């Protein structure tokens, strides 16, 4: 069976979707199946290096990117389908071509945010992107999503015209050597900081986390720090970075709440290895990849009780009521003071993280590919 894997979006992909695409491409090569031949539209490493549409952009540059993406999905990708004649096309970035194709389609829709949180997106862009998604849902399409929560949310917004399957993804494989210099660079002590990694999107609730941490310091007198790694949200509507920065200054916490921006894989690996705990207060996630990633390093995870995060944590995390600052504070204090709980969560997390291995990720795709061809 021949499978064409669309990797065009890697030239702009960030955070979760980037990890999904890269790890899936690596997995297809590392864990081959004797009945499946994979054809990549792009070499992953080369596509990641393409800087044409990365970085700050003006309106003309953004328009050029959208035109380039449209040309790819609606003309160039269908041409590749004609050229290679695959049995299955995998589109891991929400959108499949609107054109009729001779092959089956596996379209990955990671979450239902476009329907659930319209206020977080520019109106015209959201309308345009939703039209692309819906026009690509045709013929022999099966939707792949990341959790049972996302599956239910997609059914509510797209109906049941197309089957939806859940495949748990794996976290980023941090193979780089640890870069221990990050501790002196950021003036950190091992076991001396709470960690969060990701963009400053509003739904991540990093304002709430910063406020809870300020209370934690005040009530416990702790010298622990809060490290918020990552960059601004993906649009003006979604970006809380300026608000978090202003709050830190207002609370005079510049020395204890650190905003180092994006860091290298080696630095990220070191920070996971040296953190006290990971805190994930997001109000909405389709999956929540930092949970298995942090658990794999033996880090206890405090997370909101949002349904996808509860599903992924599988009882191995310490949940708090979503949006409840007082409850988050209490869980941070509890973890800081209860060493037995700390060790228990660390051990349970390591066991849970094994459910999200690269091999399981790839083999789940193999099963669906072969099932669709039977």
C-alpha positions in Angstrom: 0.0 0.0 0.0 1.3 3.4 -1.0 0.8 6.4 1.4 1.6 10.1 0.5 2.4 12.2 3.6 1.9 16.0 3.2 4.7 17.9 5.0 4.3 21.3 3.4 3.1 23.0 6.5 6.4 22.3 8.3 7.7 25.6 6.8 5.5 27.5 9.3 4.3 25.0 11.8 5.0 25.8 15.5 4.5 24.1 18.9 2.1 21.2 18.9 1.4 20.6 15.2 5.1 20.9 14.4 5.9 18.2 17.0 3.1 16.1 15.7 4.4 16.2 12.1 8.1 15.8 12.9 7.6 12.9 15.3 5.2 11.1 12.9 7.6 11.5 10.0 10.5 10.2 12.1 8.3 7.3 13.3 7.2 6.2 9.9 10.9 5.8 9.0 12.0 4.3 12.3 9.2 1.8 12.5 8.4 0.7 8.9 5.6 -1.6 8.0 6.2 -4.3 5.4 2.9 -3.6 3.7 3.2 0.2 3.6 5.4 2.4 1.4 5.5 6.0 2.6 6.2 8.9 0.2 7.0 12.3 1.8 6.1 15.4 -0.1 9.1 17.1 1.5 12.1 16.1 3.4 11.2 17.1 7.0 14.6 18.7 7.9 14.7 20.7 4.7 11.2 21.9 5.1 11.9 23.0 8.7 14.8 25.1 7.4 12.6 27.0 5.0 12.5 30.6 6.3 10.3 32.1 3.6 7.3 32.7 5.8 8.8 32.6 9.3 9.2 35.6 11.6 7.3 38.9 11.9 5.3 39.6 8.8 3.4 42.5 7.4 0.0 42.1 5.7 1.5 41.5 2.2 3.8 38.8 3.5 0.9 37.1 5.3 -1.2 37.3 2.2 1.6 35.7 0.2 1.9 32.9 2.6 -1.9 32.2 2.4 -1.7 32.2 -1.4 1.3 29.8 -1.3 -0.6 27.5 1.1 -3.8 27.6 -1.1 -1.8 26.8 -4.2 -0.2 23.9 -2.5 -3.4 22.4 -1.1 -5.6 23.0 -4.2 -3.2 22.5 -7.1 0.3 21.1 -6.3 -0.8 18.4 -3.8 -3.5 17.0 -6.1 -0.9 16.9 -8.9 1.4 14.8 -6.6 -1.6 12.5 -6.0 -1.9 12.0 -9.7 1.9 11.5 -10.1 2.4 8.9 -7.3 -1.1 7.3 -7.3 -1.1 6.7 -3.5 -3.8 4.6 -1.9 -3.9 7.0 1.1 -3.1 10.7 1.5 -2.3 11.9 5.0 -2.8 15.6 5.7 -1.7 16.4 9.3 -2.7 20.1 9.3 -6.5 20.2 9.3 -6.8 20.8 5.5 -7.1 18.3 2.6 -7.6 19.4 -1.0 -11.0 20.4 -2.2 -10.4 18.7 -5.5 -11.7 15.2 -6.0 -9.0 12.6 -5.4 -8.7 8.9 -6.3 -7.3 7.9 -2.9 -8.5 7.7 0.6 -7.8 10.6 2.9 -6.7 10.7 6.6 -7.1 14.3 7.7 -5.8 15.2 11.1 -7.9 17.8 12.9 -6.2 18.3 16.2 -8.9 20.1 18.1 -12.1 22.1 17.8 -10.8 25.5 18.8 -11.9 27.3 15.6 -15.5 26.4 16.6 -15.2 26.6 20.3 -13.2 29.8 20.7 -14.0 32.1 17.7 -13.0 35.2 19.8 -9.4 34.1 19.6 -9.1 34.4 15.8 -9.4 37.2 13.3 -12.9 36.9 11.8 -12.0 36.8 8.1 -9.1 34.3 8.7 -11.3 32.0 10.7 -14.0 32.0 8.1 -11.6 31.3 5.3 -9.7 28.5 7.2 -13.0 26.8 8.2 -14.1 26.9 4.6 -10.8 25.2 3.6 -11.3 22.5 6.2 -14.9 21.7 5.2 -14.2 21.7 1.5 -11.5 19.1 2.1 -13.9 16.8 3.9 -15.2 14.7 1.0 -15.2 11.3 -0.6 -13.3 8.7 1.3 -12.2 10.8 4.3 -11.4 9.6 7.8 -10.7 12.3 10.4 -7.9 11.6 12.9 -7.9 13.5 16.2 -5.9 13.5 19.4 -8.2 12.6 22.3 -11.7 11.3 23.0 -12.5 14.9 24.1 -11.5 16.3 20.7 -13.5 13.6 19.0 -16.6 14.5 20.9 -16.1 18.2 20.2 -15.6 17.6 16.5 -18.7 15.5 16.3 -20.6 18.3 17.9 -19.3 20.8 15.3 -18.9 18.7 12.1 -21.6 16.1 12.5 -21.1 12.4 11.8 -20.7 12.4 8.0 -17.1 11.2 8.3 -15.6 8.6 10.8 -13.4 10.1 13.5 -10.6 8.0 15.1 -8.4 8.9 18.1 -4.7 8.4 18.0 -2.6 9.5 20.9 0.5 11.4 19.8 3.9 11.2 21.3 5.9 14.1 22.7 9.0 15.5 21.1 12.0 13.3 21.2 14.6 15.4 23.0 17.7 13.6 21.8 20.0 16.6 22.1 22.6 16.6 24.8 21.5 18.5 27.9 22.8 22.1 27.9 23.5 22.6 31.6 24.7 26.2 31.0 21.0 27.2 31.0 21.0 27.1 34.8 23.7 29.7 35.1 22.2 31.6 32.2 18.9 32.0 33.9 20.2 31.9 37.5 18.3 28.7 38.4 18.9 26.0 41.0 17.8 22.4 40.3 14.5 21.6 42.0 14.1 25.4 42.4 11.4 26.3 39.9 8.0 25.5 38.5 8.1 25.1 34.7 5.7 25.9 31.8 6.6 25.6 28.1 4.4 27.0 25.3 3.1 30.1 23.7 1.4 32.9 25.6 -2.0 32.2 24.1 -4.9 33.5 26.2 -6.3 30.0 26.7 -3.0 28.9 28.3 -4.1 31.0 31.4 -0.5 32.2 32.1 -1.9 35.3 33.8 -3.7 33.0 36.3 -0.6 31.0 36.8 1.5 34.2 37.5 -1.1 35.4 40.0 -1.2 32.1 41.8 2.6 31.9 41.9 2.7 35.4 43.4 0.4 34.2 46.2 2.5 31.0 46.6 5.6 33.1 47.2 3.8 35.4 49.6 2.2 32.6 51.7 5.1 30.2 51.8 8.1 32.5 51.7 9.5 30.2 49.1 12.5 31.2 46.9 11.3 29.0 44.1 10.9 30.6 40.7 8.4 30.3 37.9 9.9 29.8 34.4 7.6 30.5 31.5 9.4 29.4 28.3 8.0 30.3 24.9 6.9 33.2 22.8 3.9 35.4 22.1 0.5 34.0 21.2 -0.2 33.5 17.5 -2.4 36.6 17.0 -3.2 39.9 18.7 -6.4 38.4 19.9 -4.7 35.4 21.4 -1.5 37.0 22.8 -1.2 37.4 26.6 2.5 38.0 26.6 2.4 41.8 27.1 -0.2 41.3 30.0 2.0 38.7 31.7 5.0 40.9 31.4 3.2 43.9 32.8 1.8 41.9 35.7 5.3 40.6 36.6 6.5 44.2 36.8 3.5 45.3 38.8 4.1 42.6 41.3 7.8 43.2 41.4 8.5 39.6 40.5 11.1 40.2 37.8 13.7 38.0 39.7 11.3 35.1 40.3 9.1 34.9 37.2 11.4 34.5 34.2 10.5 34.9 30.5 13.4 33.5 28.6 11.6 33.2 25.2 12.3 30.2 23.0 15.2 27.9 24.0 17.2 25.1 22.3 16.2 21.5 22.6 19.3 20.9 24.8 18.2 23.7 27.1 14.6 22.5 27.3 15.8 19.0 28.1 18.0 20.4 31.0 15.0 22.4 32.3 12.8 19.3 32.4 15.5 17.4 34.2 16.0 20.1 36.8 12.5 21.4 37.5 10.5 20.9 40.7 7.2 20.5 38.9 5.4 21.3 35.7 2.2 23.5 35.8 -0.3 23.4 32.9 -3.3 25.7 33.7 -4.8 25.8 30.2 -8.6 26.3 29.8 -8.8 24.4 26.6 -6.5 21.8 24.9 -7.0 19.2 22.2 -4.3 17.0 23.7 -1.8 18.7 26.0 1.6 17.3 24.9 3.6 18.8 27.8 1.9 16.4 30.2 3.4 13.2 28.8 6.6 15.1 28.0 7.1 16.3 31.6 5.9 13.0 33.1 8.6 11.2 31.0 11.2 13.1 32.9 9.6 12.1 36.2 8.2 15.6 36.9 5.0 15.9 38.9 2.4 17.7 36.8 -0.3 20.2 38.2 -2.9 20.6 35.5 -6.4 22.1 35.0 -9.3 19.7 35.1 -10.0 20.5 31.4 -11.3 17.3 29.8 -8.4 16.6 27.4 -5.8 17.1 30.1 -7.6 14.8 32.5 -7.8 12.2 29.7 -4.1 12.5 28.9 -2.9 12.6 32.5 -4.9 9.5 33.2 -5.0 10.1 36.9 -1.2 10.5 37.2 -1.4 14.3 37.6 -2.6 16.7 40.2 -5.7 18.5 38.8 -7.2 21.8 39.9 -10.5 23.4 38.9 -10.0 25.2 35.6 -9.7 29.0 36.1 -9.7 28.7 39.9 -6.7 30.7 41.1 -7.2 29.7 44.7 -7.4 26.0 43.9 -4.2 26.2 41.8 -2.5 28.0 44.7 -3.5 25.2 47.1 -2.2 22.5 44.7 1.1 24.3 44.4 1.5 24.6 48.2 0.4 20.9 48.6 3.0 19.6 46.2 5.7 21.8 47.8 4.9 20.5 51.3 4.0 16.8 50.8 7.0 14.8 49.7 5.1 11.6 49.7 2.6 13.0 47.2 5.5 14.4 45.2 7.2 10.9 44.9 3.9 9.2 44.1 3.1 11.6 41.2 6.6 11.3 39.9 6.3 7.5 39.7 2.8 7.4 38.4 3.7 9.9 35.7 6.6 7.8 34.4 4.3 4.9 34.0 1.6 7.0 32.3 4.1 8.5 29.9 4.9 5.1 28.4 1.4 5.1 26.8 2.6 7.9 24.5 5.6 6.3 22.8 6.7 7.0 19.2 6.1 3.3 18.3 2.5 3.3 19.6 1.9 6.6 17.7 3.1 5.1 14.4 1.5 1.7 14.9 -1.9 3.3 15.5 -1.6 5.0 12.1 -0.5 1.7 10.5 -3.7 0.0 11.8 -6.0 2.7 10.3 -4.1 2.8 7.0 -4.4 -1.0 6.6 -8.0 -1.0 7.8 -9.0 1.5 5.3 -7.4 -0.6 2.6 -9.1 -3.8 3.6 
